[in-house]
């Protein structure tokens, strides 16, 4: 049986609705989110299997609303979707609790830090504080990496109730990422209470990460790309201890409903 047009929407035989224009727009956003360079209209059209005329109209609308922007001969995703997500009350409360502690941590250790949350099969950085002084390494806001390939991701997976972790592992499997060795690794992380692992991106950096918990489940991972050397203000052991303490204070603030100075 064919779909029937109803009021600009398409009703299926199962009683669900399709919105072709919305579907095309979402396909474009998802495609651009997976690219690292600006993509020409012709490449977007070919990748999505849609005509240039269909893509042209959708690109105009998405650009007018600020979700994409032109860059040279192509289009790239803006941070508008990221900014909308950051306006959600749970994220705002998390940042309100975390940022003061992150600034204190950076000042005390001389190391930068960032806060990451789960986004599907990936972790995404939602806040960062750079190291004071002239030297340091910082991870930019909006940076994404598979949960299985990052210290933050291991923490976010390890400190979850069984049902939540199973759902996250399903997302990882659906993304085609190998997770066979994860259970043993996550058990180690949970037992240790934190992660210390060589950075998968830079050989001179060790990623240290600890969970920010609410009711026993990781809401975020507080992570330090630890830079060692003669100029290090605090050694790795001291930095790890300071990181765990900062994550615990953020967790306590979340449990109480906000930063301590806002609680009557």
Rosetta blueprint (number, residue, H / E / L):
1 X L
2 X L
3 X L
4 X E
5 X E
6 X E
7 X L
8 X L
9 X E
10 X E
11 X E
12 X L
13 X L
14 X L
15 X L
16 X L
17 X E
18 X E
19 X L
20 X H
21 X H
22 X H
23 X H
24 X H
25 X H
26 X H
27 X H
28 X H
29 X H
30 X H
31 X H
32 X H
33 X H
34 X L
35 X L
36 X L
37 X L
38 X L
39 X E
40 X L
41 X H
42 X H
43 X H
44 X H
45 X H
46 X H
47 X H
48 X H
49 X L
50 X L
51 X L
52 X H
53 X H
54 X H
55 X H
56 X H
57 X H
58 X H
59 X H
60 X H
61 X H
62 X H
63 X H
64 X H
65 X L
66 X L
67 X L
68 X E
69 X E
70 X E
71 X E
72 X L
73 X L
74 X E
75 X E
76 X E
77 X E
78 X L
79 X L
80 X H
81 X H
82 X H
83 X H
84 X H
85 X H
86 X H
87 X L
88 X L
89 X H
90 X H
91 X H
92 X H
93 X H
94 X H
95 X H
96 X H
97 X H
98 X H
99 X H
100 X H
101 X H
102 X H
103 X H
104 X H
105 X H
106 X H
107 X H
108 X H
109 X H
110 X L
111 X L
112 X L
113 X E
114 X E
115 X E
116 X E
117 X E
118 X E
119 X E
120 X L
121 X L
122 X E
123 X E
124 X E
125 X E
126 X E
127 X E
128 X E
129 X E
130 X L
131 X L
132 X L
133 X L
134 X L
135 X L
136 X L
137 X L
138 X L
139 X L
140 X L
141 X L
142 X L
143 X L
144 X E
145 X E
146 X E
147 X H
148 X H
149 X H
150 X L
151 X H
152 X H
153 X H
154 X H
155 X H
156 X H
157 X H
158 X H
159 X L
160 X L
161 X L
162 X H
163 X H
164 X H
165 X H
166 X H
167 X H
168 X H
169 X H
170 X H
171 X H
172 X H
173 X H
174 X H
175 X L
176 X L
177 X L
178 X L
179 X L
180 X L
181 X L
182 X H
183 X H
184 X H
185 X H
186 X H
187 X H
188 X H
189 X H
190 X H
191 X H
192 X H
193 X L
194 X E
195 X E
196 X E
197 X E
198 X E
199 X L
200 X L
201 X L
202 X L
203 X L
204 X L
205 X E
206 X E
207 X E
208 X E
209 X E
210 X E
211 X E
212 X E
213 X E
214 X E
215 X L
216 X L
217 X E
218 X E
219 X E
220 X E
221 X E
222 X E
223 X E
224 X E
225 X E
226 X E
227 X E
228 X L
229 X L
230 X L
231 X L
232 X L
233 X L
234 X L
235 X L
236 X H
237 X H
238 X H
239 X H
240 X H
241 X H
242 X H
243 X H
244 X H
245 X H
246 X H
247 X H
248 X H
249 X H
250 X H
251 X H
252 X H
253 X H
254 X H
255 X H
256 X H
257 X L
258 X L
259 X L
260 X H
261 X H
262 X H
263 X L
264 X L
